Amino acid sequence: MKFQDEFRDRGLVQNMAATIHRLAERLTSPVNFMEVCGTHTMSIYQYGIRSLLPENVRLVSGPGCPVCVTPIGYIDKALACADNPHNIVATFGDMLRVPGSHSSLMEKRASGADIRIVYSPLDAVTLAQNNPERRVVFLGVGFETTAPTIAVSILEAARLQVKNYCVLAAHKTMPVPMEILSADPELNLTGYLCPAHVSTIIGGSAYKPLAEKHHIPCVVTGFEPADVMQGIEMLLAQTLRGESKVEIQYSRAVSWEGNSKARAILHQLFEPCDAAWRGLGVLPDSGLEIRAEYADFDADRVLTLNVPEAVENPACLCGEVLKGKLTPFDCPLFATLCTPESPVGACMVSSEGTCAAAYKYGR
């Protein structure tokens, strides 16, 4: 398959590994490269990328899974929406098993709540059209990649005058947490494998302020093993040259400018806001909230939700894993009390979660 099979060629990957080893011999100290995309994390575990690298080149998994970084308080809000029999909660499937303070959407659905999996936000609009006597609440979770599709669903609901549709928004934007993590001396990051899906929207230029301010190399990288290996090679080359700039390895999908139409829709529907991230806390201007002009479609404005204070499981170390300070194998719950069949933390739930990737491929 074009753009897939050729980037999985074993010989090509082995040649890249040899080049990386030669470059690494010239390093004066170890390097820590962070991938901030859940699909990158899954690929790195699936293809055994770490086993191909020299000891002084370390990959660190960051907060690249949108489901994983969604805080427990948001899950509790979604559960409160589901408790009202007047509501239909529509969601992507990867949200179902994420634990809230005391339950999950899957458990609520098993006890009778009307929670439905959709494959597109526009499906949720159709659901609202077909159920005019009830309110459909779509769980708007994701980064800049999915946020434009949710924005389009609001525009479509407004055009069709579907007044029983609303979005419980928890969208996040990627550059802010990358800047926060860059300044953390404990992590000592020396480069980023930048998220590919997000970059198709925001473009490679979005990371330029980060690279310049923190003097950290950035490479927008694809998902196949040769993509990831070439991204690492490019980061090493920048490091050895003493450079800190943005490069695009994934040029077959990502441009410097990104998708201007998608960004225009985002700007039309959303505005920046402070947002809570699991493990990272509240980060300024790292989220997107629905603008006042579209308040009728904002679940936070149109619904009255009585949500108690969120309760974190003190034994769960998802927050430290998301920051890259621990690996899944450092958590005593990993693969014992916390498994994909019975997850304790969000990182074990999503197909992009670090713990899920480590459980499936890393053991």
C-alpha positions in Angstrom: 0.0 0.0 0.0 1.5 3.3 -1.1 2.8 5.5 1.8 2.6 2.5 4.1 4.4 -0.6 2.9 7.5 1.2 1.8 7.8 2.9 5.2 7.7 -0.6 6.9 10.6 -2.0 4.9 12.8 -3.9 7.3 16.0 -3.2 5.4 15.3 0.5 5.3 14.6 0.7 9.0 17.8 -1.3 9.8 19.8 1.1 7.7 18.3 4.0 9.6 19.1 2.3 12.9 22.8 2.0 11.8 22.9 5.7 11.0 21.3 6.6 14.3 24.0 4.5 16.1 26.8 6.3 14.2 25.3 9.7 15.1 24.8 8.7 18.7 28.6 7.9 19.0 29.2 11.6 18.6 27.0 12.7 21.4 28.7 14.1 24.5 25.7 13.3 26.7 22.4 11.2 26.5 19.4 12.8 24.8 15.7 12.6 25.7 13.3 12.9 22.8 9.6 13.1 23.6 6.8 12.0 21.3 3.6 13.8 22.0 1.2 11.8 19.9 -0.6 8.7 21.1 -0.3 7.1 17.6 3.5 7.6 17.7 3.5 5.9 21.1 1.6 3.0 19.8 3.9 2.7 16.8 7.0 2.9 18.9 5.8 0.0 21.1 4.3 -2.0 18.2 7.5 -2.0 16.1 10.0 -2.2 18.9 11.6 1.1 18.0 13.3 1.4 21.4 15.1 -1.9 20.9 16.7 -0.4 17.8 18.2 2.6 19.5 21.5 3.1 21.4 21.4 3.5 25.1 22.2 7.2 25.0 19.1 7.9 22.8 16.0 7.7 25.0 12.3 8.1 23.9 9.9 9.5 26.4 6.1 9.3 25.9 4.2 12.5 26.6 0.6 13.7 26.9 -0.4 12.8 23.3 -3.6 10.8 24.0 -6.7 13.1 24.1 -8.7 10.6 26.1 -5.9 10.1 28.6 -5.4 13.8 29.3 -9.2 14.4 29.8 -9.6 14.9 33.6 -11.8 12.8 35.8 -14.0 15.9 36.5 -15.1 15.9 32.8 -15.9 12.2 33.0 -18.1 12.9 36.0 -19.9 15.7 34.1 -20.6 13.2 31.3 -21.9 10.7 33.8 -24.2 13.4 35.2 -25.5 14.1 31.7 -26.3 10.4 31.3 -28.1 10.3 34.7 -30.9 12.5 33.2 -33.3 10.3 31.2 -34.2 13.3 29.0 -30.6 13.2 27.6 -29.0 11.0 25.1 -25.2 11.0 25.5 -23.3 10.5 22.2 -19.6 9.7 22.2 -16.8 8.1 20.4 -16.2 4.6 21.6 -12.8 5.2 23.3 -14.5 7.2 26.0 -16.8 4.4 27.3 -14.5 2.7 29.7 -12.6 5.7 31.0 -13.1 5.6 34.8 -14.7 8.6 36.5 -14.7 9.1 40.3 -17.1 6.3 40.9 -18.3 4.9 37.6 -17.8 4.9 33.8 -20.0 5.5 30.8 -20.0 1.8 30.1 -21.2 1.0 33.6 -23.9 3.7 33.3 -25.0 2.3 30.0 -25.2 -1.2 31.5 -27.5 0.1 34.2 -29.9 1.7 31.6 -28.5 5.1 30.7 -29.0 6.1 27.0 -25.3 6.3 25.8 -24.7 5.8 22.1 -21.4 5.4 20.2 -21.2 7.5 17.0 -18.5 7.6 14.4 -18.8 11.3 13.5 -20.2 14.3 15.3 -22.6 14.7 12.4 -24.1 11.4 13.4 -24.9 13.0 16.7 -26.7 15.8 14.9 -28.8 13.3 13.0 -29.5 11.5 16.3 -30.9 14.8 17.7 -33.0 15.3 14.5 -34.5 11.8 15.0 -35.2 12.4 18.7 -36.7 15.9 18.9 -38.2 15.3 22.3 -34.8 14.6 23.9 -31.5 16.4 24.1 -28.4 14.9 22.6 -25.2 15.7 24.4 -22.0 15.0 22.3 -18.8 14.5 24.3 -16.4 16.8 22.5 -13.0 15.5 23.4 -9.8 15.8 21.3 -7.0 17.9 20.1 -6.9 20.3 17.1 -7.4 17.2 14.9 -11.0 16.4 15.9 -12.1 19.8 17.1 -12.8 21.1 13.5 -15.3 18.2 12.9 -17.1 19.0 16.1 -17.2 22.7 15.2 -18.8 21.7 11.8 -21.4 19.7 13.7 -22.4 22.8 15.6 -22.6 24.9 12.4 -24.7 22.1 10.8 -27.1 22.0 13.8 -27.4 25.8 13.7 -28.2 25.6 9.9 -30.8 22.9 10.4 -32.2 24.6 13.5 -31.6 21.5 15.6 -32.1 23.0 19.0 -31.8 19.8 21.0 -28.1 19.3 20.2 -25.2 20.4 22.4 -21.6 19.7 22.9 -19.8 19.1 26.3 -16.5 20.6 25.2 -13.1 19.5 26.5 -10.9 20.3 23.6 -7.1 20.7 24.1 -4.4 22.3 22.1 -0.9 20.8 21.9 1.7 23.6 21.8 1.1 24.9 25.4 1.8 21.6 27.3 4.9 21.1 25.1 6.2 24.4 26.3 5.4 23.5 29.9 7.3 20.2 29.6 10.2 21.8 27.8 10.8 24.0 30.9 10.8 21.0 33.3 14.4 20.4 34.4 13.5 17.0 35.7 12.6 15.8 32.2 15.5 17.5 30.5 14.0 17.1 27.1 16.3 17.6 24.1 13.9 17.2 21.2 10.3 16.6 20.1 8.8 14.2 17.7 5.8 16.5 17.0 2.3 15.1 16.6 1.5 14.4 12.9 -2.4 14.5 13.0 -2.4 17.7 14.9 0.2 19.2 12.6 -2.0 18.6 9.5 -4.2 21.3 11.0 -1.9 23.8 12.8 1.1 23.3 10.5 4.8 23.0 11.2 5.1 26.7 11.9 3.1 26.3 15.1 6.2 24.9 16.8 8.6 27.6 15.8 8.1 29.7 18.9 8.7 26.6 21.1 11.9 25.7 19.2 13.2 29.3 19.4 12.3 30.0 23.0 13.5 26.7 24.6 16.2 26.0 22.0 14.8 22.5 21.4 14.7 20.7 18.0 11.3 19.7 16.7 10.5 17.3 13.9 7.0 16.6 12.7 7.1 12.8 12.1 4.8 10.2 10.5 3.7 7.0 12.1 5.3 4.1 10.2 8.6 2.7 11.6 10.7 4.3 9.0 9.0 7.6 9.7 9.8 7.5 13.3 13.4 6.4 12.8 14.0 9.2 10.3 12.5 11.7 12.7 14.9 10.5 15.4 17.8 10.7 12.9 16.8 14.3 12.1 16.6 15.2 15.8 20.1 13.8 16.4 21.5 15.6 13.4 20.1 18.9 14.7 21.4 18.2 18.2 24.9 17.5 16.9 24.9 20.7 14.8 23.7 22.7 17.8 20.5 23.7 16.0 16.9 24.1 17.3 14.5 24.5 14.5 11.3 22.9 13.1 11.6 20.3 10.4 8.8 18.3 8.7 9.7 14.6 8.0 6.0 13.8 7.3 5.8 16.1 4.3 3.4 13.8 2.4 0.7 14.9 4.8 1.9 18.0 6.7 2.7 21.5 5.4 4.3 24.5 7.0 1.0 26.4 6.9 -1.4 23.6 7.9 -5.1 23.6 7.0 -6.2 27.2 6.9 -9.9 26.3 6.4 -10.0 24.0 9.4 -8.3 26.7 11.5 -10.8 29.3 10.3 -13.7 27.1 11.5 -12.0 26.5 14.8 -11.6 30.3 15.3 -15.3 30.8 14.3 -16.7 28.4 16.8 -14.1 28.3 19.6 -11.9 30.6 21.6 -8.9 29.8 23.8 -9.5 29.0 27.5 -7.6 27.6 30.5 -8.0 23.9 30.5 -7.4 21.1 33.0 -5.2 18.3 31.9 -4.9 15.0 33.7 -1.4 15.0 35.3 -0.5 18.5 34.2 -3.1 20.5 36.1 -4.8 23.7 34.7 -2.7 25.1 31.8 -3.5 28.7 30.6 -4.9 29.0 27.0 -4.5 25.3 26.4 -8.1 24.6 25.7 -11.0 25.6 23.4 -14.4 26.7 24.6 -17.5 27.4 22.5 -17.9 31.1 21.8 -20.9 33.0 23.3 -22.5 33.4 19.9 -23.1 29.6 19.9 -24.0 29.3 23.6 -27.2 27.4 22.7 -25.0 24.5 21.7 -22.8 24.6 24.7 -23.7 21.9 27.3 -21.9 23.8 30.0 -24.3 26.7 29.4 -27.6 25.0 28.6 -27.5 22.2 31.2 -27.6 22.3 35.0 -25.3 19.7 36.2 -24.7 18.8 39.9 -21.3 17.3 39.9 -19.5 16.5 43.2 -15.8 17.1 43.5 -13.8 14.7 41.5 -12.0 11.8 43.3 -8.7 10.5 41.9 -7.6 7.0 42.6 -4.4 7.6 44.6 -2.8 4.4 43.4 -3.1 5.4 39.7 0.1 6.9 38.3 -1.4 8.0 34.9 -0.5 11.6 35.6 3.2 10.9 36.0 3.1 8.6 32.9 1.5 11.4 30.9 4.3 13.8 31.9 6.9 11.3 30.8 8.3 11.1 34.3 7.4 7.4 34.7 6.8 4.5 32.4 3.9 2.1 32.7 6.2 -0.5 34.1 6.9 1.9 37.0 3.3 1.7 38.2 2.5 -1.2 40.6 -1.0 -1.5 39.2 0.2 -2.0 35.6 -0.8 -5.5 34.2 -2.0 -6.6 37.6 -5.0 -4.6 38.9 -5.0 -2.4 35.9 -5.6 -4.1 32.5 -7.5 -3.2 29.4 -10.3 -5.4 30.6 -10.4 -3.7 34.0 -8.7 -0.3 33.7 -7.9 1.8 36.7 -6.5 4.7 34.7 -7.3 6.3 31.4 -3.9 5.5 30.0 -4.9 1.8 29.9 -8.2 2.5 28.1 -7.5 4.4 24.9 -5.9 2.7 21.9 -3.5 5.7 22.0 -2.7 5.3 25.7 0.8 4.7 26.8 -0.2 2.0 29.2 -2.4 0.3 26.7 0.5 0.3 24.2 2.9 -1.1 26.7 0.5 -3.8 27.8 -0.2 -4.9 24.2 3.3 -4.7 22.8 5.8 -3.9 25.5 5.6 -6.9 27.8 
